[in-house]
Amino acid sequence: MSQSRIASAFTLVELLVVIAILGLLVGVGFTGCGGCSSSTAQIHVTKTWTKRVSDGSDTYLVGTKNNGNFKCEDSLRDWHFNASDVWAALEPGHMYTVNIRGFRSGWMSRYPNIYEIVEDHGPVDKAGEKPKVPTSPTGNKEGEIKPLNSG
């Protein structure tokens, strides 16, 4: 009789361990990357494209010159539900400061998620530097209007 109690107790312990492991896996999946913290990155966007996933949905991807690839995806954890708007606002050839969460994993096909554009620094040249403001022959910066002297 004591052996059956030990066997049923062992089965209960196994069941609790399985439930704990499943809870951990669901928690990691729900948050996107477990304990990943958010960070800020400065990126030079080179291209944007969509990738069709096996379930028929699309992933919005962003290629950069200096930081690899990113995705724009809605995130319940960050209360972020405008990924398509963020992705559409990213223009190739521009430099941005963005808030991201996550990590790159090639074997899991995972990308860090851009969930907010902090600042658009504007277009950059081919070397990745912000172009200098051109000046006109009169010394005015382009678009600048100097008042005429009336005297």
HELIX and SHEET records of a PDB file:
HELIX    1   1 SER A    2  THR A   31  1                                  30    
HELIX    2   2 ALA A   83  ALA A   89  1                                   7    
SHEET    1   A 5 ASN A  69  CYS A  72  0                                        
SHEET    2   A 5 ASP A  58  THR A  64 -1                                        
SHEET    3   A 5 SER A  38  ARG A  52 -1                                        
SHEET    4   A 5 HIS A  94  ARG A 101 -1                                        
SHEET    5   A 5 ASN A 113  PRO A 123 -1                                        
END                                                                             
